[in-house]
């Protein structure tokens, strides 16, 4: 007896790829046929064999032909969708495993991390720049309790470092080397905000080195950039984040100007830029000093910030006075040696020295604060007063020995007559000094040797220090005795 199988409507089973997943519950379609066909893992004919096995059907040749035809129609309809799905799954599989995908994912992660890092670094940069003025950048001095009081001088410096909102002039603090200018400025400026202090060193007189010194005080470093913006810039593609190719000095002062404007807006007064030891620039890089003077003038005119130049007497003051930018100079504070009363108070009351010792020290140091401190160090080390005095005079004699090597017998013909006159009068005008020197070159050479110094603001010439004055007296006396000896031999 021939068995009759229920009709299998294969043409209804897989009309679309999306219907394959639900065909298992329709017309008793075997699950492995649906899934394997949809995934393209086996051919429809192989699936049909599994179908016969599962259902236990025995077909005649004619029925098998009809079934194959139905399967063919089904595969033709579902084939494109099955192939597309197969390619999609294979592509996803390749993407997740290929080296290219790893590089793409790494690139995305690196770019994101770089953007976050750049953002945080620039935030830190802004915070550091603001703190340089908000908190001040002036280093404190050590053991301020043993410094000379100099109350009135400190008050004058304090007013200079705290300008009013409409202040439109730059200032200057000058004095001979060793008078305590730096100590005074740092001691006063450390107590105030809004002051950027730049201490120029002998190794920092080139434009780049000076810019680095200012940048350190300002807490300045270049803005961080995202790496792909850097690549685009190199390719010539304009982005909002471009490399700053200006000189470092221009970058630093541009940033300081920006911070100065913000500080002025917040506090209603301009910040102050203190440039200490500018005499080093006058000697080693006068062109840079001219630039800084022009910057100070322009900043004062625009009300951006106030510049205070701190310099020793000599070339720096002479150079700055000879330029048109000097017209914007405001207050000038001259730091002089301590008076005898101040020096004795300093030695006796603040360093507990006997008055007789203090008197003896003052006799060969004068009121030069650096000399007083050097003498105190020698006293505390157990040296005697005569020994300390001899050390100071020996240093002065070395300077006169160099002066004796001046060409054209200038020491004998010019230096000694000037020393005699200065010993008699205490000081002479710069005009008289030039007249006695004979030529401007000789006058400048005498000033460069450090026997005489020009008080530029008062336009007077004096001995450079008390030890130099004592040695000058010795040299003049020796010359007079030699002259008298020559006369007695005639």
Buried (B, 14 or more C-beta within 10 A) or exposed (E): EEEEEEEBEBEEBBBEBEBBEEBBEEEEBBEBBBBBBBEBEBEBEEBBEBBBEBBEBEBEEEEEEBBEEBBEBBBEBBBEBBEEBBEEEEEEEEEEEEEEEEEEEEEEEEEEEBBEEBEEBEEEBEEEBBEBBBEBBBEEBEEEEEBBEBEEBBEBBBBBBBBEEEBBBBBBBBBBBBBBBBBBBBBBBBBEBBBBBBBBEEEBBEBEBBBBBBBBBBBBBEBBBBEBBBEBBEEEEEEEBEEEEEEBBEBBBEBBBEBBBBBBEEBEBBBBBBBBBBBBBBBBBBEBBBBBBBBBBEBBEEBBBBBBBBBBBBBBBBBBEEEEBBEBBBBBBBBEBBEBEBBBBBBBEBBEBEEEBBBBBBEBBBBBBBBBBBBBEBBEEEBEBEEBBEBBBEEBBEBBEEBEEBEEEBBEEBBBEBBBBBBEEEBBEBEBBBEBBEEEEBBBBBBEBBBBBBBBBEEBBBBBBBBBBBBBBEBBEEBEEEEEEEEEEE
